[in-house]
Amino acid sequence: MPREILVTSALPYANGRIHLGHIVEHVQSDIWVRAMRMAGHTVHYVCADDAHGTSIMLRAEKEGITPEALIEGVWREHTADLRDFGVAYDHYSSTHTDTNRELTYAIWRALVANGHTESKPVEQLYDPERQMFLPDRFIKGECPVCHSKDQYGDACEVCGSTYNPIDLIDPYSVVSGAKPVEKESLHLFVKLADFEALLKNWLEERRAAGGLQSEVVNKLQEWFADGLRSWDVSRDAPYFGFEIPDQPGKYFYVWVDAPIGYLAAFKELCESGKKPGLTPSDFERFLHVGSDTEMVHFIGKDITYFHTLFWPAMLHGAGARMPTAVNVHGFLTVDGAKMSKSRGTFVNARTYLEHLDADYLRYYLATMLGPTLADIDLDLKAFEERVNSHLVGKWVNIASRCAGFVHKLFDGKLAAGLPAAERARYDVAAAKLEACAALYESRDYAAAMRAIIEVADEANAYVAEHAPWVMAKDQAKHDELHVVLTLALNYFRLLTIWLAPAVPATAARAFAFLGESPTRFDAARRPLLGHAIQPFKALATRIDPSQITAMIEASKESLTATPPSPQPSPASGRGGKSAASGNHTMNDTSAPSQSSAASPEPRVPGPEIISIDDFARLDLRIGKVVACESVDGSDKLLRFELDAGELGKRQIFSGIKAAYPEPARLVGRSVVFIANLAPRKMRFGVSEGMILSAGTGGNDLFLLDADPGALPGATVK
């Protein structure tokens, strides 16, 4: 049954550029939105810049411009970066709009009216030189636990301890360098304890419905152990943000109006008239308690607390519906380590785009993203190999090998029909990929990409088996050749339809070549027959290692100096009367995070050099999988039975279950294995060799393929 869904991503903050860590989240949500639309659902997709806070105020002051001018310029930069990465928001706004102010005031007044707020004095550190209270990240000092120097006021990055800024030893202001003093101020709070039972039930309901990962729910239980504390939602002037009604000199903490920015962006979309079928009344329909619509958030795992406790409490306290799902993802690492300025792996989105195609990173991320909180590693070598092998070598290569013959010999038209055997072959492949719809919906993009590439392997094996370049020389095989080319290009079309959410720009070029514009997955159920195709133009080119090297070097250079602030221009199309923007995400704090800090360059060892004699000692053979099954009592192992030709049958245990959760589908494949490895006795049986695969481990493992002509037992040379 078709669903109607509002989808959001965490808001980039207006004090920095979009980098590849941000791109993970925006690409993940964009793939999901595209896939859900192709499955037949209605999806409204919005986001905004998080444009308030002390850091915005101080940066603008330092650069001699107004905060409004700063965030306006950054908004332009952010929207360009996201657009060029193929992230297609229906509306991208800012938290600094009249719409967001009005919604924030309305929600706050409802919380006050319903008795969910209170005021009480708090002791804070105060900068006597700048005459301002200091947010936690604008205070540094010695950790009171491990005594490490220059630690932030909320947590130690060395030992991981959390503490009150007042507990720091020898604290100093990051703003002025002055020694802060303690000063009392009256603050406003939301009484989270009012919602404790509600939130516990909501979390368990989300877990049961698949709207929140179990590991997130389990982690959140820690916050309930001593009872939920009241949430401080006010900040003292000077501050850039919305002043709290009837509280002069008090401003809403950024985490109040930032998530409300989701709703404001959607309200602006509803009122804009730019999306057919969406009207101003739809905003209230979405917010209504008991609405049959859905509200789905995509966020990083470091901000789950705000989205799963504060945010639903605010919504419920104001009489509005709570989120349907909060999809949480892990962090991005590069080559197994945190992004590093010194190594050039802290890459801004624009720097990447200046050297490489956006779809290449989108595809690589899709092969790594699953429904868990696991961190995602951008292995630059694997990135190069996966793009070159999968996108160019296995997908685009089908069209490039076949299209020319269609134009040269058949006037650019596909055959009018397929014989029963070929049609059955197509239907089997199409049926296999139907499962990708559910994989996309569950955010198991990695499994979807594996399924797609398995069909790509089948397609390439079919092309290799029939060798149309040979058939074209034999006039007697003219009609048969037409069938082979038609099925091959329909394989290509099938793959394109299911890859489209991950690589939209490349897929659009592929559809232009095919002369059609399918918008639904179900278009794949029937082959394209009797249809004219366009002359083939290159859809994707292999990554040259020098492109990655150039990107790394450019990143080192771009980070040696502070970039100039983007120049503002007249507000353009985000709704609200005073829209503006910025660049750190809601995932970020008020100061640079640990992930953005320079770290020492690690020593990366190269491969050990061996001689040709060492290599010759390995007896690499082709084995055909005749049986494959999970091993009872093991979470990792699969048991393979291989036909090794002259060597007979081989039983091999391989720890690749995470990458191939449906082992029966491996039956019939040819794999490469080490035949002269000493047998290893395991509690499950004897393993007689080692099957070779490529990848970083876990679900990132790929069996090595062999062309159909490689017979079981053949020696790999």
Number of C-alpha atoms within 10 A of each C-alpha: 4 10 14 17 21 21 24 27 27 25 30 27 33 30 30 18 24 25 20 23 23 24 21 22 21 26 25 25 25 25 27 22 27 22 27 24 21 21 19 16 16 16 19 20 25 25 26 33 33 32 38 30 26 21 24 27 21 18 16 19 13 10 12 10 13 16 25 21 19 27 31 28 21 27 34 20 21 25 20 14 21 20 11 17 26 21 22 19 22 15 22 25 31 34 33 29 23 16 22 27 20 13 17 23 17 13 21 23 16 18 21 15 12 12 13 21 21 14 14 10 11 13 14 19 23 22 24 15 13 14 11 16 24 22 24 20 20 21 27 24 23 20 29 19 15 12 15 15 17 19 21 25 27 21 19 24 15 12 12 11 13 15 16 12 25 18 15 25 18 15 25 24 26 19 15 13 14 16 17 23 16 14 13 12 14 13 19 23 16 24 20 20 17 17 18 17 10 13 20 15 11 18 23 16 14 18 18 12 12 16 20 22 21 16 11 20 17 12 11 17 11 11 12 14 8 7 11 16 15 17 15 19 19 23 26 19 16 17 22 22 24 23 20 21 12 7 11 10 13 22 24 26 22 22 18 21 26 27 25 20 28 27 23 30 28 28 25 23 25 22 17 17 12 12 13 7 8 15 15 15 11 15 18 13 13 22 19 15 14 11 14 11 15 18 21 19 19 21 25 23 17 14 14 21 14 16 19 21 20 19 20 20 26 23 19 17 23 19 16 19 18 22 20 20 21 24 25 23 24 21 18 23 20 19 15 14 15 19 25 22 23 18 16 21 22 24 25 22 21 21 18 22 15 13 17 17 17 19 22 23 24 22 26 26 24 26 22 19 26 24 20 17 17 15 16 20 22 21 17 17 12 17 20 19 17 19 21 19 15 19 25 19 18 21 26 21 19 22 24 17 17 20 24 16 18 22 17 9 13 16 11 18 18 25 22 12 16 18 10 9 9 16 15 12 15 23 15 12 22 21 12 14 23 17 13 23 18 15 20 27 16 15 22 19 27 23 25 24 24 19 21 23 19 18 22 25 18 17 25 22 16 16 20 14 12 15 16 21 14 10 16 16 10 11 10 10 14 14 11 17 25 24 19 22 25 27 26 24 26 23 26 23 24 25 23 24 24 26 24 22 26 30 23 22 18 21 22 18 16 26 19 15 19 22 13 15 13 15 15 17 21 14 15 24 15 13 20 21 15 13 14 19 20 17 13 18 12 13 18 20 13 14 19 11 12 10 15 18 14 16 21 22 14 18 23 19 13 16 16 10 8 7 10 7 18 17 13 18 11 11 17 12 12 20 23 22 11 15 25 31 34 34 25 24 25 25 18 18 15 19 16 14 13 13 17 15 14 16 15 10 11 8 6 7 6 6 6 5 7 8 7 8 8 9 10 10 9 14 14 23 23 25 32 25 22 16 17 21 19 20 16 10 9 11 12 17 19 23 22 25 20 27 22 21 16 9 14 11 17 19 19 22 25 19 17 23 21 17 19 23 15 13 17 14 15 19 16 15 17 24 22 23 26 18 22 14 14 11 14 13 10 9 7 13 12 14 19 21 20 19 22 16 18 11 15 13 13 13 20 20 19 16 18 14 15 18 13 13 10 17 17 21 22 17 15 14 7
